[in-house]
Amino acid sequence: MKYVLITGASTGLGKDFALSLAKMGYSPVLVARNVDRLKSLASEIKLKFGIDSVVIAEDLAKANAAEKVYKAVKKLKLPISVLVNNAGYGLNGEFHKNSFEEESKMIQLNVTTLAEFCHLFLQDMVANNEGYILNVASTAAFQPGPMMTNYYATKAYVLSLSEGLAEEVKDYGVTVSCLCPGPTKTEFFERAKMSGSKLVQSSILAMNSEDVVAIGIKALFGKRVVKIPGIINFILAESVRFTPRFLIRKIAKSLNKVG
């Protein structure tokens, strides 16, 4: 049996990754905080594809959560062929006015936990000379983002880490890819408290979660190191290289500002 571990699997992109990869024959290891949602998804996967899932309820915004999940997987003797580091969240508002507890939790989840998962599972994958890791970043990784400053910074880390790891481990038969979606129709913006922003209201940029997942899976197994779903998102992300930095900051602030 081939196993895929998916973080943030209870909703949005994570849920669609689980469904899509189960359809391909992978047995999902579903990781998130909400055990009821995970169990519901496991039942849905069993009903649709006849495949059993493993549910691991864990708050990945806490220190050492990745190690706990890794130890649980090893105890169950589940050989993970694919790791999808999808868990993450954003926080809108001026950095100095936001709760630093929330900002630090975001760093823990978006950066530290993701890096720890990579570090732990890469050791097994390198030893086996095979494996795939997909890290979910964002088009935010390519630029600064006032009003979501810390979130943009965390995604820049994910992109940089992924590109570096991809080069380090490719000769060991392991693939590391980074998926960088633009605005996607999930619960992300509600949790980030930015439903009233111009970015959210610009529906032309928003893609369906299922489409983003399909593009991400194709890129991963096609061994693409970086993939930006959607031609508009690709153009906007790449245009950062040719646009004055002061203008990028002003545009991002305008789009991210609520009210």
KOLPALO-596885 format. One record per atom (N, C-alpha, C, O): x, y, z negated. Coordinates in steps of 0.1 Angstrom, whole numbers, padded with zeros to 4 digits, always signed. Example, Ala and Ser with C-alpha at 12.3 -4.5 7.8 and 13.67 -1.06 7.14 Angstrom:
+0132-0057-0078 +0123-0045-0078 +0132-0033-0078 +0142-0033-0085 +0128-0022-0071 +0137-0011-0071 +0129+0000-0079 +0134+0011-0080 
***
This chain:
+0008-0012+0000 +0000+0000+0000 +0009+0013+0000 +0019+0013-0007 +0005+0022+0008 +0012+0035+0009 +0005+0045+0000 -0007+0047+0001 +0013+0052-0009 +0007+0061-0018 +0011+0075-0015 +0022+0078-0011 +0001+0085-0016 +0004+0099-0015 +0000+0106-0028 -0011+0104-0032 +0009+0114-0034 +0005+0121-0046 +0002+0136-0041 +0010+0142-0034 -0010+0140-0046 -0014+0154-0042 -0017+0162-0054 -0026+0157-0063 -0011+0173-0056 -0013+0182-0067 -0024+0192-0064 -0026+0195-0052 -0032+0196-0074 -0043+0205-0071 -0053+0198-0062 -0059+0204-0053 -0056+0186-0065 -0064+0177-0056 -0079+0179-0058 -0087+0173-0051 -0083+0186-0068 -0097+0186-0072 -0106+0195-0063 -0118+0193-0063 -0100+0204-0055 -0108+0213-0047 -0099+0219-0035 -0087+0217-0035 -0106+0226-0026 -0099+0233-0015 -0090+0224-0007 -0094+0213-0003 -0078+0230-0004 -0069+0223+0005 -0065+0209-0001 -0064+0199+0006 -0063+0208-0014 -0059+0196-0021 -0069+0185-0018 -0066+0173-0015 -0082+0188-0020 -0093+0178-0017 -0093+0174-0003 -0094+0162+0000 -0091+0183+0006 -0091+0179+0020 -0078+0172+0024 -0079+0163+0033 -0067+0174+0018 -0055+0166+0020 -0058+0152+0016 -0054+0142+0023 -0064+0150+0004 -0067+0137-0001 -0076+0129+0009 -0074+0117+0012 -0087+0136+0014 -0096+0129+0023 -0090+0126+0036 -0091+0115+0041 -0082+0135+0041 -0075+0133+0054 -0065+0122+0054 -0064+0113+0063 -0057+0121+0043 -0046+0111+0042 -0052+0098+0038 -0047+0087+0042 -0063+0098+0031 -0070+0085+0028 -0076+0079+0041 -0075+0067+0043 -0081+0088+0050 -0086+0083+0063 -0074+0077+0071 -0077+0068+0079 -0062+0081+0069 -0050+0076+0076 -0045+0063+0069 -0036+0057+0074 -0051+0059+0058 -0047+0047+0052 -0039+0048+0039 -0035+0038+0033 -0037+0061+0035 -0029+0063+0023 -0038+0062+0010 -0049+0066+0011 -0033+0056+0000 -0040+0056-0013 -0036+0068-0021 -0025+0069-0025 -0046+0077-0024 -0042+0090-0030 -0040+0088-0045 -0047+0081-0052 -0030+0095-0050 -0028+0097-0064 -0032+0112-0067 -0025+0121-0063 -0044+0114-0073 -0050+0127-0074 -0046+0134-0087 -0049+0128-0098 -0040+0145-0086 -0035+0152-0098 -0041+0166-0099 -0040+0174-0090 -0048+0169-0110 -0053+0183-0113 -0058+0183-0128 -0057+0173-0135 -0063+0194-0132 -0068+0195-0146 -0082+0189-0147 -0085+0183-0157 -0091+0191-0137 -0105+0188-0139 -0107+0173-0136 -0108+0169-0124 -0108+0165-0146 -0109+0150-0144 -0122+0146-0138 -0123+0137-0130 -0133+0154-0141 -0146+0150-0135 -0146+0152-0120 -0151+0144-0112 -0140+0163-0115 -0139+0165-0101 -0130+0155-0094 -0133+0150-0083 -0119+0151-0101 -0110+0141-0095 -0117+0128-0094 -0116+0121-0084 -0125+0124-0104 -0132+0111-0104 -0143+0111-0093 -0145+0101-0086 -0149+0123-0091 -0159+0124-0081 -0153+0123-0067 -0158+0116-0058 -0141+0129-0065 -0134+0128-0052 -0129+0113-0050 -0130+0108-0039 -0125+0107-0061 -0121+0093-0060 -0132+0084-0055 -0131+0075-0047 -0144+0086-0060 -0156+0079-0056 -0159+0082-0042 -0163+0073-0034 -0158+0094-0038 -0161+0098-0024 -0151+0091-0014 -0155+0086-0004 -0139+0090-0018 -0128+0084-0010 -0131+0069-0009 -0130+0063+0002 -0135+0063-0020 -0138+0048-0020 -0150+0045-0011 -0150+0036-0004 -0161+0054-0012 -0173+0052-0004 -0170+0054+0011 -0175+0046+0019 -0162+0064+0014 -0160+0067+0029 -0150+0058+0035 -0151+0054+0047 -0139+0054+0028 -0128+0047+0034 -0124+0034+0028 -0116+0026+0033 -0131+0030+0017 -0128+0018+0010 -0115+0017+0004 -0109+0006+0002 -0109+0029+0000 -0096+0030-0006 -0097+0034-0020 -0104+0044-0023 -0089+0028-0029 -0089+0031-0043 -0079+0043-0045 -0069+0044-0039 -0083+0052-0054 -0075+0063-0058 -0070+0062-0072 -0077+0055-0080 -0059+0068-0075 -0055+0069-0089 -0057+0083-0094 -0052+0093-0088 -0063+0085-0105 -0066+0098-0111 -0057+0101-0123 -0056+0093-0132 -0050+0112-0122 -0041+0117-0133 -0045+0131-0136 -0042+0140-0129 -0052+0133-0148 -0056+0146-0152 -0045+0153-0160 -0040+0148-0170 -0040+0164-0155 -0028+0171-0161 -0029+0185-0158 -0032+0189-0146 -0026+0194-0167 -0025+0208-0165 -0011+0211-0160 -0002+0212-0168 -0010+0214-0147 +0004+0215-0142 +0010+0229-0144 +0021+0232-0141 +0002+0238-0151 +0007+0251-0154 +0014+0251-0168 +0019+0261-0173 +0015+0239-0174 +0022+0237-0186 +0036+0231-0184 +0039+0224-0174 +0046+0235-0192 +0059+0230-0191 +0060+0215-0192 +0053+0209-0200 +0069+0209-0184 +0071+0194-0184 +0059+0186-0179 +0059+0174-0180 +0049+0192-0173 +0038+0185-0167 +0042+0176-0156 +0037+0165-0155 +0051+0181-0148 +0055+0173-0136 +0062+0160-0141 +0060+0149-0135 +0070+0161-0151 +0077+0149-0157 +0067+0139-0162 +0069+0127-0161 +0056+0144-0169 +0046+0135-0174 +0039+0128-0163 +0037+0116-0164 +0036+0135-0152 +0030+0128-0141 +0039+0118-0135 +0035+0107-0131 +0051+0122-0133 +0061+0113-0127 +0063+0100-0136 +0063+0089-0130 +0063+0101-0149 +0064+0089-0158 +0052+0081-0157 +0053+0068-0157 +0040+0087-0155 +0028+0079-0154 +0028+0071-0141 +0024+0060-0140 +0033+0077-0130 +0034+0071-0117 +0044+0059-0118 +0041+0048-0112 +0055+0061-0124 +0065+0050-0126 +0059+0039-0134 +0062+0027-0131 +0052+0042-0145 +0046+0032-0153 +0036+0023-0146 +0035+0011-0148 +0029+0030-0137 +0019+0023-0129 +0026+0016-0116 +0019+0008-0109 +0039+0018-0115 +0046+0012-0104 +0040+0015-0090 +0037+0007-0082 +0038+0028-0088 +0032+0033-0075 +0044+0039-0067 +0049+0050-0071 +0047+0033-0056 +0058+0039-0047 +0052+0050-0039 +0044+0048-0030 +0056+0063-0042 +0051+0074-0035 +0058+0077-0022 +0070+0079-0022 +0051+0075-0011 +0057+0077+0002 +0056+0092+0006 +0065+0097+0013 +0045+0099+0001 +0043+0113+0005 +0039+0121-0007 +0031+0116-0015 +0045+0132-0009 +0042+0142-0019 +0037+0154-0013 +0043+0161-0005 +0025+0158-0017 +0019+0171-0013 +0018+0181-0025 +0010+0179-0033 +0027+0190-0025 +0028+0200-0036 +0018+0211-0032 +0022+0221-0026 +0006+0210-0036 -0005+0219-0032 -0009+0228-0043 -0014+0240-0040 -0008+0224-0055 -0013+0232-0067 -0007+0246-0067 +0005+0248-0066 -0015+0256-0070 -0010+0269-0071 -0022+0279-0072 -0033+0275-0069 -0019+0291-0077 -0030+0301-0078 -0024+0315-0077 -0012+0317-0079 -0032+0325-0074 -0028+0338-0073 -0034+0347-0084 -0044+0343-0090 -0029+0359-0086 -0034+0368-0096 -0034+0382-0090 -0023+0387-0087 -0045+0388-0089 -0046+0402-0083 -0044+0412-0094 -0047+0410-0106 -0039+0424-0090 -0038+0435-0100 -0024+0440-0101 -0014+0434-0096 -0022+0451-0108 -0008+0457-0110 -0001+0448-0120 -0007+0445-0131 +0011+0444-0117 +0019+0435-0125 +0019+0439-0140 +0018+0431-0148 +0022+0452-0142 +0024+0456-0156 +0011+0456-0164 +0011+0457-0176 +0000+0456-0157 -0013+0456-0164 -0019+0442-0166 -0027+0440-0175 -0014+0433-0158 -0019+0419-0160 -0013+0413-0172 -0003+0417-0177 -0020+0403-0177 -0015+0395-0188 -0002+0388-0184 -0002+0380-0174 +0009+0390-0191 +0021+0383-0187 +0020+0368-0190 +0027+0360-0183 +0011+0364-0199 +0009+0349-0201 +0004+0343-0188 +0008+0332-0184 -0006+0350-0181 -0011+0345-0169 -0001+0345-0158 +0000+0336-0150 +0007+0356-0157 +0017+0357-0147 +0028+0346-0149 +0032+0341-0139 +0031+0343-0161 +0042+0333-0164 +0036+0319-0161 +0043+0310-0156 +0023+0317-0164 +0017+0304-0160 +0017+0302-0145 +0019+0291-0140 +0016+0313-0137 +0016+0312-0123 +0030+0308-0118 +0032+0300-0109 +0040+0314-0124 +0054+0310-0121 +0056+0295-0124 +0062+0288-0116 +0051+0291-0136 +0053+0277-0140 +0047+0268-0130 +0053+0258-0125 +0034+0271-0125 +0027+0262-0116 +0033+0263-0102 +0036+0253-0096 +0034+0276-0097 +0037+0278-0083 +0052+0275-0080 +0056+0271-0069 +0061+0276-0090 +0075+0275-0088 +0081+0263-0096 +0086+0254-0090 +0081+0264-0109 +0088+0254-0117 +0082+0240-0115 +0090+0231-0113 +0069+0239-0117 +0063+0225-0115 +0066+0220-0101 +0069+0208-0100 +0064+0228-0091 +0067+0223-0077 +0081+0219-0076 +0084+0208-0070 +0090+0227-0081 +0105+0223-0079 +0108+0210-0087 +0116+0202-0082 +0102+0209-0099 +0104+0197-0106 +0099+0184-0099 +0105+0174-0099 +0087+0185-0094 +0082+0174-0086 +0091+0170-0074 +0094+0159-0072 +0096+0181-0067 +0106+0178-0057 +0118+0171-0062 +0123+0161-0056 +0123+0176-0073 +0136+0170-0078 +0134+0156-0083 +0142+0147-0080 +0123+0153-0089 +0120+0139-0094 +0118+0129-0082 +0124+0119-0082 +0109+0133-0073 +0105+0123-0063 +0115+0122-0052 +0116+0112-0045 +0123+0133-0050 +0134+0132-0040 +0144+0122-0043 +0150+0115-0035 +0146+0120-0056 +0156+0110-0060 +0152+0096-0056 +0160+0088-0051 +0139+0093-0057 +0134+0080-0053 +0134+0079-0037 +0138+0069-0032 +0130+0090-0031 +0129+0089-0016 +0143+0088-0010 +0144+0081+0000 +0152+0095-0015 +0166+0094-0010 +0171+0080-0012 +0178+0075-0003 +0169+0074-0024 +0173+0061-0027 +0167+0051-0017 +0173+0041-0013 +0155+0053-0013 +0148+0044-0003 +0150+0048+0011 +0145+0041+0020 +0157+0059+0014 +0159+0064+0027 +0146+0066+0035 +0146+0064+0047 +0136+0071+0028 +0124+0075+0035 +0115+0082+0026 +0115+0081+0013 +0106+0091+0031 +0097+0098+0023 +0094+0112+0030 +0101+0117+0038 +0083+0117+0026 +0078+0130+0031 +0073+0139+0019 +0066+0135+0010 +0077+0152+0020 +0073+0162+0010 +0067+0173+0018 +0074+0179+0026 +0055+0177+0015 +0049+0189+0020 +0046+0199+0009 +0038+0197+0000 +0053+0210+0010 +0051+0221+0000 +0042+0232+0006 +0045+0237+0017 +0032+0235-0001 +0022+0245+0004 +0026+0259-0001 +0025+0262-0013 +0030+0268+0008 +0034+0281+0005 +0023+0290+0010 +0011+0288+0006 +0026+0300+0018 +0016+0310+0023 +0023+0319+0032 +0035+0320+0032 +0015+0326+0041 +0021+0337+0049 +0027+0348+0039 +0035+0356+0043 +0022+0348+0027 +0027+0357+0017 +0042+0356+0015 +0049+0365+0010 +0047+0344+0018 +0061+0341+0016 +0071+0349+0024 +0083+0351+0021 +0066+0356+0034 +0074+0363+0044 +0075+0378+0041 +0082+0385+0048 +0069+0383+0030 +0069+0397+0028 +0066+0400+0013 +0061+0391+0006 +0068+0412+0009 +0064+0416-0005 +0049+0419-0005 +0043+0422+0006 +0042+0418-0016 +0028+0420-0017 +0023+0427-0029 +0018+0421-0038 +0024+0440-0029 +0019+0448-0040 +0004+0445-0043 -0004+0442-0034 +0001+0445-0055 -0012+0441-0061 -0013+0426-0063 -0023+0421-0069 -0004+0419-0057 -0002+0404-0059 +0013+0401-0059 +0017+0391-0054 +0020+0410-0065 +0035+0410-0064 +0041+0397-0068 +0049+0391-0061 +0037+0392-0079 +0043+0379-0085 +0039+0367-0076 +0048+0358-0074 +0027+0367-0072 +0022+0356-0063 +0031+0355-0050 +0036+0345-0046 +0032+0367-0044 +0040+0367-0031 +0054+0362-0034 +0060+0355-0026 +0060+0366-0045 +0074+0362-0049 +0075+0347-0051 +0084+0341-0047 +0064+0341-0057 +0065+0327-0060 +0065+0319-0046 +0071+0309-0045 +0057+0324-0037 +0056+0317-0024 +0069+0319-0016 +0072+0311-0008 +0076+0330-0017 +0089+0332-0011 +0098+0322-0016 +0106+0316-0009 +0098+0319-0029 +0106+0308-0035 +0103+0295-0029 +0112+0287-0025 +0090+0292-0027 +0086+0279-0022 +0091+0277-0008 +0096+0266-0004 +0090+0287+0000 +0095+0287+0014 +0110+0285+0014 +0115+0276+0022 +0118+0293+0007 +0132+0292+0006 +0137+0278+0001 +0146+0272+0007 +0131+0273-0009 +0134+0260-0015 +0132+0249-0004 +0140+0240-0003 +0120+0250+0002 +0117+0239+0012 +0127+0239+0023 +0131+0228+0027 +0130+0250+0028 +0139+0251+0040 +0153+0245+0036 +0160+0238+0043 +0158+0249+0024 +0170+0244+0019 +0170+0229+0017 +0180+0222+0021 +0160+0224+0011 +0159+0210+0008 +0158+0202+0021 +0163+0191+0022 +0150+0207+0031 +0149+0200+0044 +0162+0198+0050 +0164+0187+0056 +0171+0207+0049 +0184+0205+0055 +0193+0196+0047 +0201+0188+0052 +0191+0196+0034 +0199+0187+0025 +0196+0173+0027 +0205+0164+0027 +0183+0169+0028 +0179+0155+0028 +0175+0149+0041 +0172+0137+0041 +0176+0156+0052 +0172+0151+0065 +0181+0139+0069 +0176+0129+0075 +0193+0139+0065 +0202+0127+0069 +0200+0115+0060 +0205+0104+0062 +0191+0116+0050 +0187+0105+0041 +0174+0099+0045 +0169+0090+0039 +0169+0104+0057 +0156+0098+0061 +0144+0104+0055 +0133+0099+0056 +0146+0116+0048 +0135+0122+0041 +0131+0135+0048 +0140+0143+0052 +0119+0138+0049 +0114+0150+0055 +0108+0160+0045 +0099+0156+0037 +0112+0172+0045 +0106+0183+0037 +0100+0193+0046 +0108+0199+0054 +0088+0196+0045 +0081+0206+0053 +0074+0217+0044 +0071+0214+0032 +0072+0229+0049 +0066+0239+0042 +0054+0244+0051 +0056+0249+0062 +0042+0243+0045 +0030+0248+0052 +0027+0262+0047 +0026+0264+0034 +0025+0272+0056 +0023+0286+0052 +0010+0291+0057 +0010+0299+0067 -0001+0288+0051 -0014+0293+0056 -0016+0307+0053 -0010+0313+0044 -0024+0313+0062 -0029+0327+0059 -0042+0325+0050 -0044+0315+0044 -0051+0335+0050 -0063+0334+0043 -0071+0322+0047 -0073+0319+0059 -0076+0314+0037 -0083+0301+0040 -0096+0301+0031 -0096+0306+0020 -0106+0295+0037 -0119+0295+0030 -0119+0284+0019 -0123+0273+0021 -0114+0288+0008 -0114+0280-0004 -0118+0288-0016 -0122+0300-0015 -0116+0283-0029 -0120+0290-0041 -0108+0299-0045 -0109+0306-0055 -0097+0300-0037 -0085+0307-0041 -0088+0322-0045 -0084+0326-0055 -0095+0329-0036 -0097+0343-0038 -0106+0346-0049 -0105+0357-0056 -0115+0337-0052 -0124+0340-0064 -0116+0339-0077 -0117+0347-0086 -0107+0329-0077 -0099+0327-0089 -0089+0339-0091 -0086+0343-0102 -0084+0344-0079 -0075+0355-0080 -0082+0368-0082 -0075+0378-0083 -0095+0368-0083 -0103+0380-0086 -0101+0391-0075 -0098+0403-0078 -0101+0387-0062 -0099+0396-0052 -0109+0394-0040 -0107+0397-0029 -0121+0390-0044 -0132+0388-0034 -0136+0401-0027 -0140+0401-0016 -0133+0413-0034 -0137+0426-0029 -0126+0432-0021 -0127+0444-0017 -0115+0425-0018 -0103+0431-0011 -0106+0431+0004 -0114+0424+0009 -0099+0440+0011 -0100+0441+0026 -0095+0428+0032 -0099+0424+0042 -0085+0421+0025 -0079+0409+0031 -0090+0398+0032 -0091+0391+0042 -0098+0397+0021 -0109+0387+0021 -0120+0391+0031 -0125+0382+0037 -0123+0404+0031 -0133+0408+0040 -0130+0407+0055 -0139+0408+0063 -0117+0406+0058 -0113+0404+0072 -0114+0390+0076 -0104+0382+0077 -0126+0386+0079 -0130+0372+0081 -0123+0366+0094 -0122+0354+0095 -0118+0375+0103 -0111+0371+0115 -0099+0363+0111 -0094+0354+0119 -0093+0365+0100 -0081+0359+0096 -0083+0345+0088 -0074+0337+0088 -0095+0344+0083 -0098+0332+0075 -0100+0319+0083 -0108+0319+0092 -0093+0309+0079 -0094+0296+0086 -0101+0286+0077 -0102+0288+0065 -0107+0276+0083 -0113+0265+0075 -0102+0256+0069 -0092+0254+0075 -0105+0252+0057 -0096+0243+0049 -0092+0231+0057 -0080+0227+0058 -0102+0224+0063 -0100+0212+0071 -0090+0214+0082 -0082+0205+0085 -0091+0225+0089 -0082+0228+0100 -0068+0230+0096 -0059+0226+0102 -0066+0238+0085 -0053+0240+0079 -0047+0227+0075 -0035+0225+0077 -0054+0218+0069 -0049+0205+0064 -0045+0197+0076 -0034+0191+0076 -0053+0197+0087 -0049+0189+0099 -0036+0194+0105 -0028+0186+0109 -0035+0207+0105 -0022+0213+0111 -0010+0209+0102 +0000+0206+0107 -0013+0210+0089 -0002+0207+0079 +0003+0192+0080 +0015+0189+0080 -0007+0183+0081 -0003+0169+0082 +0004+0166+0095 +0014+0158+0095 +0000+0172+0106 +0006+0170+0119 +0021+0175+0118 +0030+0169+0124 +0022+0187+0112 +0036+0193+0111 +0045+0184+0102 +0057+0182+0105 +0039+0179+0091 +0047+0170+0082 +0053+0158+0089 +0065+0155+0089 +0044+0151+0095 +0048+0138+0102 +0055+0141+0115 +0062+0132+0120 +0054+0153+0120 +0062+0157+0132 +0075+0163+0128 +0083+0167+0136 +0078+0163+0115 +0091+0167+0109 +0094+0182+0112 +0105+0186+0114 +0083+0190+0112 +0085+0205+0113 +0088+0210+0100 +0082+0207+0090 +0098+0218+0099 +0103+0223+0086 +0093+0235+0081 +0090+0235+0069 +0089+0243+0090 +0080+0254+0086 +0069+0255+0096 +0071+0255+0108 +0056+0256+0091 +0045+0257+0099 +0035+0267+0094 +0031+0267+0083 +0032+0277+0103 +0022+0287+0100 +0009+0284+0108 +0010+0285+0120 -0002+0280+0102 -0014+0277+0109 -0020+0289+0115 -0022+0299+0108 -0025+0288+0128 -0032+0299+0134 -0023+0309+0141 -0013+0314+0135 -0026+0313+0153 -0018+0322+0161 -0017+0336+0155 -0007+0342+0155 -0029+0341+0150 -0029+0354+0144 -0020+0354+0131 -0012+0364+0130 -0021+0344+0123 -0012+0343+0111 +0003+0343+0115 +0011+0349+0109 +0005+0335+0126 +0019+0333+0130 +0025+0347+0135 +0036+0351+0131 +0017+0354+0143 +0021+0367+0148 +0024+0377+0137 +0034+0384+0136 +0014+0377+0127 +0016+0387+0116 +0028+0383+0107 +0035+0392+0103 +0030+0371+0105 +0041+0367+0096 +0055+0370+0103 +0064+0375+0097 +0055+0367+0116 +0068+0369+0124 +0070+0384+0126 +0082+0388+0127 +0060+0392+0127 +0061+0406+0129 +0068+0414+0118 +0073+0425+0119 +0069+0407+0106 +0075+0413+0095 +0090+0416+0098 +0096+0425+0092 +0096+0408+0106 +0110+0409+0109 +0113+0422+0117 +0124+0427+0117 +0103+0427+0123 +0105+0439+0132 +0098+0452+0127 +0099+0462+0133 +0091+0451+0115 +0084+0462+0110 +0091+0468+0098 +0097+0460+0090 +0092+0481+0097 +0099+0487+0086 +0093+0482+0072 +0081+0481+0071 +0102+0480+0063 +0098+0474+0050 +0088+0483+0042 +0078+0478+0036 +0090+0496+0043 +0081+0505+0036 +0067+0504+0041 +0057+0505+0034 +0065+0502+0054 +0052+0501+0061 +0046+0487+0057 +0033+0487+0054 +0053+0477+0056 +0048+0463+0052 +0042+0464+0038 +0032+0459+0035 +0050+0471+0029 +0045+0472+0015 +0032+0480+0015 +0023+0476+0007 +0031+0491+0022 +0019+0499+0022 +0007+0491+0027 -0004+0492+0022 +0009+0484+0038 -0002+0476+0044 -0007+0465+0035 -0019+0463+0033 +0003+0458+0029 -0001+0447+0020 -0008+0453+0008 -0018+0447+0003 -0004+0464+0002 -0011+0470-0009 -0025+0473-0005 -0035+0471-0013 -0027+0479+0006 -0041+0483+0011 -0050+0471+0012 -0061+0471+0009 -0044+0460+0018 -0052+0448+0020 -0055+0440+0007 -0066+0435+0005 -0046+0441-0003 -0048+0433-0015 -0056+0441-0026 -0061+0435-0035 -0057+0454-0024 -0063+0462-0035 -0078+0459-0035 -0085+0459-0024 -0083+0458-0047 -0098+0455-0049 -0104+0468-0052 -0100+0475-0062 -0115+0472-0045 -0123+0484-0048 -0117+0496-0042 -0123+0507-0044 
***
